[in-house]
Amino acid sequence: MRESRPPDYLLTLTTAALVMLGLLMVYSTTFDWGYGQYGDPLYWLKRQVLWVALGTALAVVLARTDYTLWQGWAVPLLGGTLVLLLLVLLVGRPQWGAQRALLGGSIQPGELAKVATVVYAAAWASSKGERIRDLSYGLIPFSVWMGLVAGLVALQPDLSAVAVLVFAGFLVFFLSGAHIGQLFVAGLMGTVVFWGLIVVYPHAHERLEAFLAGLKDPSLLPYHPQQALYALASGGLFGTGLGEGRVKFYLPAAHTDAVFAVVGEELGLLGCLLVIGLFGVLAWRGFRIALRAKDSFGGLLAAGLTGLLVFQAMLNMGVIASLLPFTGTNLPFISMGGSSLVTSLAAVGLMESIARGRPPRRWKREEVQLQRTQRTQSGNDLTIKNALRSLRSPR
């Protein structure tokens, strides 16, 4: 029976560094809020620490579990996610013009949908093999199930989550060997649908117009992007110091969507480069795990999860730097939020399981049966040899 490889320690250390930096930024952006509302400056930090503990425990369990089990559980996982996405539309908590959370805002099914999409995409694509290049096995079913998941998330509405999960799913579809014509058609369809969503939702259309106007004259940018740029500019090279930022008090959602701007203000350009570098290392280790995976499911799963985390980080940082139209998406591991943190850590746990390279259970059963057969054959050979010796020996 083959031995599993050691986990990817550099990936673990990189994730730990991002989480620790996130805890520092959560405290920096919420201590005044916690003191003013609850009389405890550590109130929100304590809640985030609990989510870190829960996410870490889940990551450890997933890392020590055979990742191939999720190939069989992909359909129930996606089905349960779809039920939660429907439920949030029916009884979810409305907040800031969207309906994305359950249980008083503690659980956001849209975050689970990102990981579930990658798991299902990897299981679906790896089961198709070369048939995925056929239209009836590839593009058509991919468009149907991806459109269903993305459509339910878009109804919340959460267009940034739609962009992230569609990108991750498309990445898995691409890496699975889909026909170049199918990739072009899928990309074209996705672009048209996404543009249609921007036209349908007034807030998305207004943000796009504001972004295009800001490219001509930065003074025309809306309040939120302007404050984010002020925060980045005021930090300089070394920043104002942890907890010493002032622009963050005028920055909407400083603890979630705009936390990267606070990093720039309090830790400066070096702090921003540190965050970018850590996500760069995460991308390196994640895609390396994908290349070294023992099977196609593991390779596609690791690549999809890596693309998911890195693309979301790039989207958040691009928005804060006004390189992209403003959209509300958090920075993985660093922004405050339980659902995002737990699912991000779960993704790392799955990647570590793939890095360990545990063989599928069916291989283990085959190896055990082979060992039993070899032992039986050896026993039979020994019996024959003893019989021959007894015939040859003198009486």
Buried (B, 14 or more C-beta within 10 A) or exposed (E): EEEBEEBBEEBBEBBEBBBEBBBBBBBBBBBEBBEEEEEEBBBBBEBBBEBBEBBBEBBEEBBBBBBBBBBEEBEEBBEBBBEBBBEBBEEBBEEEEBBBBBEEBEBBBBBBBBBBBBBBBBBBBBBBEEEBBEEEBBBEBBBEBBBEBBEBBBBBBBBBBBBBBBBBBBBBBBBBBBBEEBBEBBEEBBEEBBEEBBEEBEBBEBBBEBBEBBEEEEEBBBEBBBBBBBBBEBBEEEBBEBBEBEBBEEBEBBBBBBBBBBBBBBBBBEBBEBBEEBBBBBBBBBBBBBEBBBBBBBBBBBBBBBBBBBBBBBBBBBBBBBEBBBBBBBBBBBBBBBBBBBBBBBBBBBBBBBBBBBBBEEBBEEEEEEEEEEEEEEEEEEEEEEEEEEEEEEE
